[in-house]
Amino acid sequence: MAESGKVLGIATEYDWSNGSSFDFLWLDIPEWTEENEQLAREISKKYHVFDNPKMTKYRSQEYPIDDENT
């Protein structure tokens, strides 16, 4: 856990072709305890959170790129 004890979680659907939504979570735990750590591990194991994490980078342009003038 970060030393600040603050976490902002953002989630969205994988397929954006039919529209999408965002889910946000703000978690503020000033003092991260062993009990918090144990609960986090149990939830992670039960729901398979971060079983096989991988980073994926995606970049998009808000406006089309004009190849002739770039």
C-alpha positions as a printed Julia matrix, in Angstrom:
70×3 Matrix{Float64}:
   0.0     0.0     0.0
   1.24    3.47   -0.75
   2.5     5.43    2.22
  -0.26    8.01    1.75
  -2.94    5.36    2.3
  -5.0     6.73   -0.59
  -5.98    4.74   -3.67
  -8.01    5.75   -6.7
  -9.34    2.79   -8.69
 -10.7     3.2   -12.22
 -12.34    0.4   -14.21
 -14.02    0.14  -17.59
 -15.13   -2.54  -20.04
 -12.67   -4.2   -22.37
 -14.84   -3.77  -25.49
 -15.65   -0.14  -26.2
 -17.46   -0.79  -29.52
 -20.94   -0.7   -27.94
 -20.31    2.19  -25.58
 -18.76    1.91  -22.18
 -18.93    3.08  -18.63
 -16.41    3.89  -15.95
 -16.4     2.82  -12.33
 -14.43    4.8    -9.76
 -13.41    3.94   -6.24
 -11.73    6.22   -3.7
 -10.14    4.36   -0.78
  -8.63    6.26    2.12
  -7.05    4.13    4.84
  -4.67    6.31    6.86
  -3.12    3.31    8.63
  -2.73    0.05    6.68
  -2.8    -2.79    9.21
  -1.98   -6.5     9.06
  -5.73   -7.14    9.12
  -6.16   -4.94    6.04
  -3.34   -6.81    4.33
  -4.83  -10.22    5.16
  -8.29   -9.19    3.93
  -6.82   -7.83    0.69
  -4.97  -11.11    0.1
  -8.11  -13.18    0.79
 -10.24  -11.11   -1.58
  -7.53  -11.2    -4.24
  -7.31  -14.99   -3.99
 -11.1   -15.55   -3.9
 -11.84  -13.36   -6.94
  -8.57  -14.03   -8.82
  -7.57  -10.37   -8.78
  -4.05   -9.89  -10.13
  -3.52  -13.62  -10.74
  -1.66  -12.91  -13.97
  -1.25   -9.16  -14.26
   0.08   -7.69  -17.49
   0.58   -4.13  -18.62
  -0.99   -3.1   -21.9
  -0.31    0.27  -23.45
  -2.86    1.88  -25.72
  -2.7     5.23  -27.41
  -5.37    7.02  -29.4
  -5.66   10.42  -30.96
  -8.55   12.67  -30.0
  -8.44   14.24  -33.46
  -7.4    12.58  -36.75
  -3.81   13.06  -37.79
  -3.34   14.85  -41.11
  -0.37   12.97  -42.61
   0.24   15.67  -45.19
   0.87   18.39  -42.6
   2.65   16.48  -39.84
